[in-house]
Amino acid sequence: MQTFSRLPFELLATPLASIFGSGFLVIVPVLAQSAGPYMTVAMAAVCLLAYLVGSIIRHNIRVAEPLLADGQDSTLNFLERSADISIVVAYVISITLYLHILASFVLSGIGQDTPLYNNLLTSAVIIIIAGVGIWRGLGVLGFMEKWALYVTFILIALVLAGFGLFDFQAWQQNALQMPAAQFNDLWQTCSIIAGTLIVVQGFETPRYLGEQYTADLRIQASRQSQLISASIYILFVLLAMPLVPSLNGVFDDHSLITLAGLSAFGFLPAAVIFAAVLSQFSAAVADTLAASGNLSEISAKRISTPVSYLLIAGFALLLTWSADTFEILALASRAFAAYYALQCLVAWRATDSARVKSSSLILTAIMLYIVIFAVPVG
């Protein structure tokens, strides 16, 4: 079994950068509204579901990829091609989500976070990314992914320390509070939590690095990225719970800035804004590159790279002016759930194992529930 030290950092960084791309910035207000005092349990459930889907992705790396390379199974090829199309849609939606969050955090820092200004700033950044891509190619911005991950991990460490200190002080003063229950019924709660799947998306990215890394390394990277991110997410939500009552029931997509301001570290809100800008811009660039590459492959290179950037930017602009951040969050979760459902069907088709066949069909059903019923919070 590979150890952490033997796994190339660049390979592990790819899924981790995607998983932490936006989730840690918005997950607390979403779970606070939907699960209340059970938000840590909800976070653990989302991570567990993602890990089960991740096991399907890892199965496909080992089992389905050789069959797809052989090209003899037309049904398997059709399912994989459908998955490739669905992930392009998911990437474009996630680009819009990242930049909506970026705009929200920037504008909240100057007290101007209104829907109009958010849409205008989001649109401007979309146009800038597309323009750079057409003019110079987005490869010139590739260096940002590594640095964004470094900054994100530093920020997470600071937030965990700040929240932990707040919790400890509140416990010493016998003033520790938990969020009140906000949900109305179990179905509605599950439908909202289902809309948070996007926050743990990214474990599938090693699936598409076959030209650079062996199957064993990619499987290890996918698994380890999920274990690392799940541990951090659950601890993050757990430590954030006692701060949630301070929001007084007012939740928005930049609530993390308000919570950061409660910690003992006075610089933390500014650090959150800086990290949000860097991580969201980097994630948007990475997903633009991925969506463009997939569009070129799906179209058998009939869609050129500049045209793909224009198509991606056009769809992202349309979505920007059609939905708010939490609506895009749920929509992105539904899009990735559709992709995961198709990957589960790929596993079902590719395997001879009755256990894998049954588990893949069960997970397909759960993913279809998310596609159909996931709703935004609020």
N, C-alpha and C positions, 0 to 999 in steps of 0.2 A: 504493500500500500504506500502511495506517495505521501510524503510529509509536507508540511507547510513550507519548509525551507527549500525543498526541491521543486516546488511549483513556481514557474516564472511569474514574477510580480506583474508583468504586463498582462498576462493571461487572467490572473485573479482580479486585477484592477478593472478589467472591462465589465464583468457582471456587477461588481461592487459599485462602480460609478453609476451604472444604470439603476441599480436598486435604490441607492441613496440619492438619485437625481432630484427627486421632489418630495419623496414620502415623508422624511423627517420634518419637513417644513409645514405640512398641512394635516398630518395624521391626527394630532392631538385634538384640534377643534372638531374634526369629523367624528371621532370616536366619543368625545365628550358629549356631543349632542345625541348620538345614536345609542350609546351603551352606558353612559353615566358611570356609576361605580364599578361596572363590569368591563370597563374599557381595556384593561390589561388582558382579561380573558378573551375579549374580542380580537385583540392584536395577536395573541397566541394562536387563536383559531385561524386567522388569516395566514399567519406564517406556516402553520401546519398544513393547510390546504395548498399553499404555494409549494411546500416541500414535496407533497405527494405528486403534484403536477411536475415538479422538477425531476422526480424519479422517472416519470414517463419520458421527459426530454432526454434524460441520460440513457434510458433504455433505447431510445431512437438513435442516439449517437453510436451506440455499440451494435445494435441489431438492424435498424432500418436503413442506415446510411449505406451499407454494402449492397442491400437489395435495390436501393434507389440508384446507386452507381451502375448496377447491372442493367436496370431499365426494362426488365422483362415483365414486371407486374404493372399493367396499365392502371388498375384501380389505385394501387399505392402511389403511383406517379401523379394521378389526378388529385388525390388527397393532399400530397405534398405541395403540388402547384397551387391548390386552393389556399393552403396555409401560407404560402409565400405571398399571395395576393392580400390575404387578410392582415398580415403583419405590416404590409406597406400602409394600409389604412390606419392601423394602430399606431404606427410611428408618426404619421402626420398629425393625428389627434394629440399624441403625447408632446409633439413639438409645440403645439398651441398651448397645451397645459403648462409646460415649462415656462414659456414666455409670459403667460398670464400671471404666473406666480412671481416671476422676475419683476414684472411691472408693478404688481401689488406691493411687493416689499420695498421697491425703490420709492414709489409714490407715498407709501405710508410713512417713510422716513422724513418726508418733507410736508406731511399733512395734506396731501392732495390726492388721496386714493379714492377717486370717483370712477364710476363705470366708463364715462366718456374718456377720461384721461388714461385709464387702464387700457382701453381698446386702442387708443391712439398710439401709446407707447409700445404696446404689443405689436401693432401693425408696423411701426417704424423698425423695430428690431427684426421682424420677419423679412421686411424689404432689404434691410442691411445684409442679413445672412444670405438671401438669394442673390443680392448684387455681388457680394464678395465671391460667392460660389461661381457665378457666371463669369466674373472678371478674372479672378485669380485661381479659383478652385478652393474648396473648403479645407484641403489638405494643409494649407498654410496656418489654419487654426487648430490643427490636430494636437499640438503641444499642450493645449489648455486642459485636455481630459485628465492627464496625470496630475497637474497642479490643482485642478478643481477637486480631485479626490483627496489630495493631501490637506487642502484647506477645509474640506467637508469633515474629515476625520478629526482635525484639530477643533473645529467648531463643536462637533458632537461631544468630544471630551470635555470642552468648557461648559457646554449646556448641562451635561450629566453632573459635572462637579457643582455647578451653580444650583441646579435643582436639588441635588443631594444635600447641599449645605442648608438650603431653605427648609427642606423637609426635616433635617436634624434639629434645626433651631425651633421650628414649629412644634416638634415632638417634645423638646425640652420645656417649652412653655405651655405644654398641654393644649396646643391650639391647632393640632393637625386635623384638617378637614378632608372630606372626600366629596367628589362631585355628586350632585343629586341625580336621580334617575330621570331621564328625559324622554324615554321611549313610550309609545302608546300601545303597541302590540308587537308580538314576536315577529310576525311576518314583515311588518314595516321595518323593524330593527334589522332583521336579516337582510332585507333588500338594500338598506343603506350601507350596512357593513360590506355586503357583496360589491358595492360600488367603490371599495377601497383596494381592490386587487392590484390596481396599477402601482401602488406604493411598494409592492414587493416584486414588481416586474423587473426582469433583467437577467435572471438566472438562465434564460434560454440563449443568451448571446454566444456562449462557447459553441453552441450547435453550428454556428456559421463561421467558425475559424478553423475548419478542417484542413485548409491549405497550409496553415502555419503551425498547427500543433496536432499531436497524436490524439486518438480517441481517449486513451487513459488520462492524459493531462486535462483534456477538456471536461471529462466527467468529474475529475477531482476539483477543477475550478468551479464548476457549477454547484457541486455539493458544498464545498467549503464556503463559497460566497453566501449560500443560503444559511448555513449554520452561524456564520459571523453576523450577518445582517439580522437574523431572527433574534439572536442574543441581545444585540444593541437595541433593536426596536422595542422588544418587550421591556427591557430595563428603562429605556427612555420614557415609554408611556407610563410605567409604574411610578417613576420619580416625578413625572409631570402631574399626576393625579391630584396631589394636595394643593397645587397651584391653580387648578382649573376653577375652583369656586371664586377666585379673585377676578375672574372675567365677568362675574355677575350675569351670566347667561347671554352675554354678547359675544358671539363667535363669528369670526371671518377668516379669510384665507391667509391673513398675516397675524393671527393671534399669537404665534410664537414670539413675535417681537414684544408684545405686551408681557407675556410670561417671562421672557428673558430679562425684562426690566425689573422684575421682582427679585432677581437673584442678587447675591452680594457683589457680583462683578458689574460695575457700572458701565464698562465698555461693551458688555455682551450684546445689547440691542444693535449697536453699530456693526459688531462682528457678524451677527446674524444676517444683516442686510448685505454686507460685503460678500459673505459666503453664498447667499441666495443668488446674487447677481452672477457670480463666477460659475457656480454649479449649474444653474438653470441655463445660462448661455452655452456652456460647454455641452450639457446634455442635449440641448436643441440642435447644436451643430452636429453632434455624433449621430443623432437620429435622422437628421437631414441627409447625412452621408449614407446611412444605412438604407433609408427609404429610396434614395436616388439609385444606389447600387442594385437594390431589389427590382426597381422599376425597369432598369436597363436589362436585367437578366430575364424578367418575366416577358418583356417585349422583344426578346431575342436581339437586343441592342438597336431596335428601331427607334426607341426614344433616347435621344442624346442626353448627355449630362446637363447641359444648360436648359434644355426643354424640361427635364425632370425637375430642376430647381424651380422653374416657373410654375409647373403644375402643383408642386408641393406648397409653394408660397401662396398660390391662388386659393387652394383649399383651406390652408391655415388662416388666411385672411377672412374667408367666408365664415369659418367657424368662430373666429375671434369676435365677430360682430353679431353672432347668433346665440351665444351662451356665455354664462359666467363661469368662474373658476370651478366651483363645485359641480356644476352641470358637465363641464368638460372632463372633470375627474371621473365621474360616473361613466361618461361616454367612453373614455379611454379604457376603463376597466372592462367594459362590455366588449370593446374591440379586441383587447388582448385575450379575454375569455374565449372569444370566437376562435382566435388563433390556437389557444391551448386545447380547445375542443377538437379541432382538426388534427393537432398533434397526437391527441389521445386516440383518434381514429386511425392515424398512421401506425401507432403502436399496436392497436387491435389487429390491423391487417398484417403487420409484419411478423407478429409473434406466433409461436406454436404453444406457448404456455397458457394453460387455462386460467391461472392466477392473474397473469398480466392482462389477458383478454377481459376478464370480469372487472378488474380494477380500472382498466382504461374506459370501459363502458360506464361505470359508476361516475368516474371523474368527468366524462363527457356530459353526463346528465347534469352534474353540478355546474359545469361551465355554461351549459345552455340555460340553466336557471339564472345565472348572472347576466348572460346576454339579454334575456327577455325581461327580467324583473329588477335588475339593479337600478336604484334611483339615487339622485343627489340628496345630500343632507340639506335641511332647511325648508 
